[in-house]
Amino acid sequence: MAEISAKLVQELRQKTGAGMMDCKKALKETDGDIEQAIDWLRKKGITSAGKKSDRIAAEGLVDTYIQPDGKVGVLIEVNCQTDFVARNDAFKSLVKSLAQQAATAESVESLLAQPYIGDNSVTVDEFIKQSIATLGENIQVRRFVNFAIADGTTGVVDSYIHTGGRVGVLVELESASESAAGNEEFKGLARNAAMQVAACPNVEYVSVDQIPADIVQKEKDIEMGKDDLANKPENIREKIVQGRIEKRLKEMTLLDQPYIRDQSISVEELVKQVKAKVGAEVTVSRFVRYILGEGIEKQETNFADEVAAQIGAK
């Protein structure tokens, strides 16, 4: 059996919010496998699905770039070491430039190899190295995604940044007509959909039919293995699990969420309302949400040492 370290227990606690002893037991039962331990805790009803609010975050910014015609959009995360640099105007300007430049890049590697839009005499990578020397901290482009309305289709890309660049969303909507795509109701829906995704951290898919079969099966296996169903007849278990699964899958989908501006309707009903107003088909085709530093363990530092480092003192 793998050794269950205090660090491993703490990591599981941060991901699930479960108690220390429950986390330790879960890790023992799953031979130290974090993902299996999360499933074990869920089966025991000790933690809910997908609780990630306690993850340790690295510093930096999440930002976006939307092309003026709304046909291309970028969501990017750039990390630095401290909040001091994250709030620095030079760092903010760098991130905005990188977001714009990433509109034509296919990967982080290809972005870094491009001539920098602010100074064509150097590459993006070289300019970042210059910024590192100036700001005194390591700077990394962690990830980005770009959406572009496909040729032959009509639609719009929009974004939303929340909590000072710590949460960002990029969303793409399609319509059946160019006039509908230019309608203010349609554009407003794109912005509201992005805000909705930011407000719903457990939402991962647009609709239930987009959820992969293996994810559905995993959820079913978890529900079937819960202790409260152990003594129930098979047919009763199946009915209970089916009801739970339907509820769980809806929790994962954007269209099934209560609309944040009007809880009396769902996002799906909002889309139908906009469809009626613009007189054409309206579809939320895809979205991406970034949470700053998600999954990155930030090195703990003494505050006084952090300040001293910023002014070059020891």
WOBEL-V20051 format. One record per residue. N is the residue number from 0. RES is the residue in three letters. PSI is psi in degrees with one decimal (* if undefined). D_LAST is the distance of its C-alpha to the last C-alpha in Angstrom with 2 decimals. Layout:
n:N res:RES psi:PSI d_last:D_LAST
n:N res:RES psi:PSI d_last:D_LAST
This chain:
n:0 res:MET psi:138.2 d_last:44.21
n:1 res:ALA psi:147.0 d_last:40.54
n:2 res:GLU psi:131.1 d_last:38.00
n:3 res:ILE psi:99.6 d_last:36.91
n:4 res:SER psi:161.2 d_last:33.22
n:5 res:ALA psi:-34.9 d_last:31.45
n:6 res:LYS psi:-39.6 d_last:29.36
n:7 res:LEU psi:-40.9 d_last:32.66
n:8 res:VAL psi:-43.2 d_last:34.11
n:9 res:GLN psi:-39.5 d_last:31.14
n:10 res:GLU psi:-42.5 d_last:31.50
n:11 res:LEU psi:-38.4 d_last:35.19
n:12 res:ARG psi:-41.8 d_last:34.60
n:13 res:GLN psi:-33.6 d_last:32.32
n:14 res:LYS psi:-24.4 d_last:35.02
n:15 res:THR psi:-23.7 d_last:37.99
n:16 res:GLY psi:6.7 d_last:37.12
n:17 res:ALA psi:163.0 d_last:39.34
n:18 res:GLY psi:159.9 d_last:38.88
n:19 res:MET psi:-46.2 d_last:37.04
n:20 res:MET psi:-37.0 d_last:40.30
n:21 res:ASP psi:-41.1 d_last:42.06
n:22 res:CYS psi:-41.0 d_last:39.31
n:23 res:LYS psi:-42.3 d_last:39.42
n:24 res:LYS psi:-41.1 d_last:43.20
n:25 res:ALA psi:-41.2 d_last:43.19
n:26 res:LEU psi:-35.6 d_last:40.94
n:27 res:LYS psi:-40.7 d_last:43.21
n:28 res:GLU psi:-24.5 d_last:46.25
n:29 res:THR psi:17.3 d_last:44.89
n:30 res:ASP psi:37.4 d_last:43.38
n:31 res:GLY psi:9.5 d_last:39.81
n:32 res:ASP psi:114.1 d_last:40.61
n:33 res:ILE psi:-48.8 d_last:38.60
n:34 res:GLU psi:-41.1 d_last:41.11
n:35 res:GLN psi:-33.8 d_last:44.08
n:36 res:ALA psi:-38.3 d_last:42.46
n:37 res:ILE psi:-45.6 d_last:42.12
n:38 res:ASP psi:-39.4 d_last:45.82
n:39 res:TRP psi:-44.4 d_last:46.73
n:40 res:LEU psi:-38.7 d_last:45.11
n:41 res:ARG psi:-42.0 d_last:46.95
n:42 res:LYS psi:-33.7 d_last:50.21
n:43 res:LYS psi:-2.1 d_last:49.77
n:44 res:GLY psi:18.9 d_last:49.15
n:45 res:ILE psi:-27.5 d_last:45.78
n:46 res:THR psi:154.0 d_last:43.79
n:47 res:SER psi:167.5 d_last:44.78
n:48 res:ALA psi:138.1 d_last:44.48
n:49 res:GLY psi:25.5 d_last:41.41
n:50 res:LYS psi:115.7 d_last:39.06
n:51 res:LYS psi:9.1 d_last:35.70
n:52 res:SER psi:-19.0 d_last:34.17
n:53 res:ASP psi:7.6 d_last:31.58
n:54 res:ARG psi:141.5 d_last:30.06
n:55 res:ILE psi:132.8 d_last:26.28
n:56 res:ALA psi:138.1 d_last:25.49
n:57 res:ALA psi:166.0 d_last:22.98
n:58 res:GLU psi:170.2 d_last:21.87
n:59 res:GLY psi:-151.8 d_last:23.63
n:60 res:LEU psi:145.9 d_last:27.13
n:61 res:VAL psi:130.8 d_last:30.74
n:62 res:ASP psi:170.1 d_last:32.97
n:63 res:THR psi:161.1 d_last:36.51
n:64 res:TYR psi:128.7 d_last:38.73
n:65 res:ILE psi:123.5 d_last:42.45
n:66 res:GLN psi:142.6 d_last:44.79
n:67 res:PRO psi:-33.1 d_last:46.84
n:68 res:ASP psi:-1.1 d_last:50.04
n:69 res:GLY psi:13.7 d_last:48.49
n:70 res:LYS psi:-16.5 d_last:49.53
n:71 res:VAL psi:138.5 d_last:46.12
n:72 res:GLY psi:153.5 d_last:42.94
n:73 res:VAL psi:141.2 d_last:39.50
n:74 res:LEU psi:128.6 d_last:37.02
n:75 res:ILE psi:148.0 d_last:33.56
n:76 res:GLU psi:124.6 d_last:30.26
n:77 res:VAL psi:126.6 d_last:27.07
n:78 res:ASN psi:148.0 d_last:23.86
n:79 res:CYS psi:-173.2 d_last:20.20
n:80 res:GLN psi:-31.3 d_last:17.18
n:81 res:THR psi:161.6 d_last:16.65
n:82 res:ASP psi:-24.8 d_last:19.05
n:83 res:PHE psi:-49.4 d_last:17.15
n:84 res:VAL psi:-36.8 d_last:18.27
n:85 res:ALA psi:-30.5 d_last:21.57
n:86 res:ARG psi:0.1 d_last:22.43
n:87 res:ASN psi:136.7 d_last:21.59
n:88 res:ASP psi:-35.8 d_last:24.92
n:89 res:ALA psi:-39.5 d_last:24.26
n:90 res:PHE psi:-44.0 d_last:23.70
n:91 res:LYS psi:-42.5 d_last:26.79
n:92 res:SER psi:-39.3 d_last:28.79
n:93 res:LEU psi:-45.7 d_last:27.91
n:94 res:VAL psi:-41.5 d_last:29.07
n:95 res:LYS psi:-40.5 d_last:32.27
n:96 res:SER psi:-42.1 d_last:33.03
n:97 res:LEU psi:-37.3 d_last:32.54
n:98 res:ALA psi:-44.4 d_last:34.84
n:99 res:GLN psi:-42.7 d_last:37.50
n:100 res:GLN psi:-31.9 d_last:37.22
n:101 res:ALA psi:-9.5 d_last:37.50
n:102 res:ALA psi:-25.2 d_last:41.03
n:103 res:THR psi:11.5 d_last:42.35
n:104 res:ALA psi:152.9 d_last:40.25
n:105 res:GLU psi:-19.0 d_last:41.44
n:106 res:SER psi:169.4 d_last:38.18
n:107 res:VAL psi:-40.6 d_last:34.43
n:108 res:GLU psi:-44.6 d_last:35.06
n:109 res:SER psi:-33.3 d_last:37.75
n:110 res:LEU psi:-47.0 d_last:35.67
n:111 res:LEU psi:-26.9 d_last:32.84
n:112 res:ALA psi:-13.6 d_last:35.52
n:113 res:GLN psi:152.7 d_last:37.11
n:114 res:PRO psi:135.8 d_last:36.73
n:115 res:TYR psi:133.5 d_last:34.34
n:116 res:ILE psi:-22.8 d_last:36.50
n:117 res:GLY psi:-12.6 d_last:34.31
n:118 res:ASP psi:96.0 d_last:34.40
n:119 res:ASN psi:-7.6 d_last:37.06
n:120 res:SER psi:-11.4 d_last:35.76
n:121 res:VAL psi:158.1 d_last:33.04
n:122 res:THR psi:168.8 d_last:33.19
n:123 res:VAL psi:-42.3 d_last:31.45
n:124 res:ASP psi:-42.8 d_last:29.25
n:125 res:GLU psi:-38.6 d_last:28.33
n:126 res:PHE psi:-38.3 d_last:27.62
n:127 res:ILE psi:-40.1 d_last:25.33
n:128 res:LYS psi:-37.2 d_last:23.37
n:129 res:GLN psi:-40.0 d_last:23.20
n:130 res:SER psi:-36.1 d_last:21.95
n:131 res:ILE psi:-43.3 d_last:19.21
n:132 res:ALA psi:-37.3 d_last:18.06
n:133 res:THR psi:-45.2 d_last:18.43
n:134 res:LEU psi:-16.7 d_last:16.90
n:135 res:GLY psi:19.4 d_last:14.05
n:136 res:GLU psi:155.0 d_last:15.44
n:137 res:ASN psi:137.0 d_last:18.24
n:138 res:ILE psi:130.2 d_last:21.56
n:139 res:GLN psi:135.8 d_last:24.76
n:140 res:VAL psi:107.3 d_last:28.32
n:141 res:ARG psi:-44.6 d_last:29.24
n:142 res:ARG psi:158.6 d_last:32.89
n:143 res:PHE psi:161.8 d_last:35.54
n:144 res:VAL psi:141.1 d_last:39.25
n:145 res:ASN psi:136.8 d_last:41.80
n:146 res:PHE psi:139.7 d_last:45.23
n:147 res:ALA psi:131.2 d_last:48.13
n:148 res:ILE psi:123.6 d_last:51.60
n:149 res:ALA psi:149.0 d_last:53.90
n:150 res:ASP psi:138.8 d_last:56.65
n:151 res:GLY psi:-2.0 d_last:59.89
n:152 res:THR psi:165.7 d_last:58.29
n:153 res:THR psi:149.2 d_last:57.25
n:154 res:GLY psi:-164.8 d_last:54.36
n:155 res:VAL psi:147.6 d_last:50.98
n:156 res:VAL psi:134.0 d_last:47.31
n:157 res:ASP psi:173.1 d_last:45.07
n:158 res:SER psi:169.7 d_last:41.72
n:159 res:TYR psi:132.3 d_last:39.82
n:160 res:ILE psi:130.3 d_last:36.14
n:161 res:HIS psi:155.2 d_last:35.22
n:162 res:THR psi:52.7 d_last:32.31
n:163 res:GLY psi:35.7 d_last:30.22
n:164 res:GLY psi:19.5 d_last:30.31
n:165 res:ARG psi:-19.4 d_last:29.88
n:166 res:VAL psi:133.3 d_last:33.57
n:167 res:GLY psi:147.7 d_last:35.83
n:168 res:VAL psi:139.5 d_last:39.46
n:169 res:LEU psi:132.0 d_last:41.71
n:170 res:VAL psi:148.0 d_last:45.45
n:171 res:GLU psi:130.5 d_last:48.60
n:172 res:LEU psi:143.9 d_last:52.07
n:173 res:GLU psi:152.7 d_last:55.34
n:174 res:SER psi:162.3 d_last:58.65
n:175 res:ALA psi:-8.1 d_last:62.16
n:176 res:SER psi:150.9 d_last:62.57
n:177 res:GLU psi:-38.8 d_last:60.71
n:178 res:SER psi:-38.6 d_last:61.87
n:179 res:ALA psi:-39.9 d_last:60.51
n:180 res:ALA psi:-24.5 d_last:57.11
n:181 res:GLY psi:-3.2 d_last:56.98
n:182 res:ASN psi:140.1 d_last:57.99
n:183 res:GLU psi:-30.8 d_last:55.53
n:184 res:GLU psi:-40.7 d_last:56.35
n:185 res:PHE psi:-45.3 d_last:55.32
n:186 res:LYS psi:-38.1 d_last:52.06
n:187 res:GLY psi:-36.6 d_last:51.36
n:188 res:LEU psi:-38.9 d_last:51.94
n:189 res:ALA psi:-45.2 d_last:49.29
n:190 res:ARG psi:-42.4 d_last:46.65
n:191 res:ASN psi:-35.1 d_last:47.84
n:192 res:ALA psi:-39.3 d_last:47.83
n:193 res:ALA psi:-41.3 d_last:44.19
n:194 res:MET psi:-37.9 d_last:43.31
n:195 res:GLN psi:-45.1 d_last:45.39
n:196 res:VAL psi:-39.8 d_last:43.52
n:197 res:ALA psi:-33.1 d_last:40.17
n:198 res:ALA psi:-8.1 d_last:41.66
n:199 res:CYS psi:81.9 d_last:43.06
n:200 res:PRO psi:-18.7 d_last:40.36
n:201 res:ASN psi:-5.8 d_last:43.01
n:202 res:VAL psi:125.6 d_last:45.15
n:203 res:GLU psi:-18.2 d_last:45.11
n:204 res:TYR psi:159.9 d_last:48.50
n:205 res:VAL psi:-47.6 d_last:50.77
n:206 res:SER psi:165.0 d_last:53.85
n:207 res:VAL psi:-36.9 d_last:55.10
n:208 res:ASP psi:-9.6 d_last:56.99
n:209 res:GLN psi:-10.7 d_last:53.74
n:210 res:ILE psi:125.0 d_last:52.38
n:211 res:PRO psi:149.1 d_last:52.80
n:212 res:ALA psi:-34.7 d_last:55.42
n:213 res:ASP psi:-30.3 d_last:53.03
n:214 res:ILE psi:-42.7 d_last:50.84
n:215 res:VAL psi:-44.0 d_last:53.99
n:216 res:GLN psi:-39.0 d_last:55.13
n:217 res:LYS psi:-44.4 d_last:51.80
n:218 res:GLU psi:-39.2 d_last:52.02
n:219 res:LYS psi:-42.8 d_last:55.62
n:220 res:ASP psi:-39.9 d_last:54.79
n:221 res:ILE psi:-46.4 d_last:52.17
n:222 res:GLU psi:-41.9 d_last:54.67
n:223 res:MET psi:-26.4 d_last:57.49
n:224 res:GLY psi:0.8 d_last:55.40
n:225 res:LYS psi:142.8 d_last:54.56
n:226 res:ASP psi:-32.5 d_last:55.96
n:227 res:ASP psi:-8.2 d_last:57.90
n:228 res:LEU psi:-3.1 d_last:60.21
n:229 res:ALA psi:-37.7 d_last:60.93
n:230 res:ASN psi:9.4 d_last:64.32
n:231 res:LYS psi:148.2 d_last:65.61
n:232 res:PRO psi:152.5 d_last:68.36
n:233 res:GLU psi:-45.6 d_last:67.30
n:234 res:ASN psi:-34.2 d_last:68.84
n:235 res:ILE psi:-41.3 d_last:67.14
n:236 res:ARG psi:-43.9 d_last:63.78
n:237 res:GLU psi:-42.9 d_last:64.20
n:238 res:LYS psi:-43.4 d_last:64.98
n:239 res:ILE psi:-45.6 d_last:62.07
n:240 res:VAL psi:-40.5 d_last:59.65
n:241 res:GLN psi:-43.1 d_last:61.04
n:242 res:GLY psi:-42.1 d_last:60.42
n:243 res:ARG psi:-39.7 d_last:56.87
n:244 res:ILE psi:-44.4 d_last:56.17
n:245 res:GLU psi:-41.6 d_last:57.54
n:246 res:LYS psi:-44.6 d_last:55.31
n:247 res:ARG psi:-43.4 d_last:52.21
n:248 res:LEU psi:-36.4 d_last:52.85
n:249 res:LYS psi:-30.7 d_last:53.27
n:250 res:GLU psi:-22.0 d_last:49.90
n:251 res:MET psi:-4.0 d_last:48.43
n:252 res:THR psi:140.1 d_last:50.26
n:253 res:LEU psi:-47.2 d_last:49.67
n:254 res:LEU psi:-23.6 d_last:53.34
n:255 res:ASP psi:0.8 d_last:53.99
n:256 res:GLN psi:145.2 d_last:51.30
n:257 res:PRO psi:134.2 d_last:52.40
n:258 res:TYR psi:129.0 d_last:51.59
n:259 res:ILE psi:-25.5 d_last:48.64
n:260 res:ARG psi:-13.3 d_last:50.49
n:261 res:ASP psi:93.4 d_last:53.77
n:262 res:GLN psi:-9.3 d_last:53.72
n:263 res:SER psi:-11.7 d_last:57.51
n:264 res:ILE psi:159.3 d_last:57.38
n:265 res:SER psi:168.3 d_last:55.57
n:266 res:VAL psi:-36.5 d_last:53.72
n:267 res:GLU psi:-41.3 d_last:56.74
n:268 res:GLU psi:-35.4 d_last:59.03
n:269 res:LEU psi:-44.7 d_last:56.82
n:270 res:VAL psi:-41.2 d_last:57.16
n:271 res:LYS psi:-37.8 d_last:60.93
n:272 res:GLN psi:-43.7 d_last:61.04
n:273 res:VAL psi:-39.5 d_last:59.26
n:274 res:LYS psi:-43.7 d_last:61.58
n:275 res:ALA psi:-37.4 d_last:64.58
n:276 res:LYS psi:-37.8 d_last:63.24
n:277 res:VAL psi:-12.4 d_last:62.56
n:278 res:GLY psi:30.8 d_last:65.69
n:279 res:ALA psi:164.7 d_last:64.13
n:280 res:GLU psi:140.0 d_last:62.39
n:281 res:VAL psi:130.8 d_last:58.70
n:282 res:THR psi:131.0 d_last:56.35
n:283 res:VAL psi:108.4 d_last:52.71
n:284 res:SER psi:-36.5 d_last:52.18
n:285 res:ARG psi:163.5 d_last:48.55
n:286 res:PHE psi:160.3 d_last:45.06
n:287 res:VAL psi:138.4 d_last:41.48
n:288 res:ARG psi:131.3 d_last:38.75
n:289 res:TYR psi:134.3 d_last:35.01
n:290 res:ILE psi:124.2 d_last:32.61
n:291 res:LEU psi:124.8 d_last:28.98
n:292 res:GLY psi:10.5 d_last:27.27
n:293 res:GLU psi:122.8 d_last:30.46
n:294 res:GLY psi:-3.0 d_last:30.35
n:295 res:ILE psi:130.7 d_last:26.71
n:296 res:GLU psi:116.6 d_last:24.52
n:297 res:LYS psi:133.6 d_last:21.16
n:298 res:GLN psi:129.1 d_last:18.25
n:299 res:GLU psi:131.3 d_last:17.21
n:300 res:THR psi:155.1 d_last:13.62
n:301 res:ASN psi:134.1 d_last:12.26
n:302 res:PHE psi:-42.8 d_last:12.64
n:303 res:ALA psi:-40.6 d_last:9.81
n:304 res:ASP psi:-36.8 d_last:7.39
n:305 res:GLU psi:-43.0 d_last:9.73
n:306 res:VAL psi:-44.6 d_last:9.57
n:307 res:ALA psi:-40.2 d_last:5.91
n:308 res:ALA psi:-34.4 d_last:6.79
n:309 res:GLN psi:-30.1 d_last:9.86
n:310 res:ILE psi:8.2 d_last:8.94
n:311 res:GLY psi:20.7 d_last:6.89
n:312 res:ALA psi:163.6 d_last:3.79
n:313 res:LYS psi:* d_last:0.00
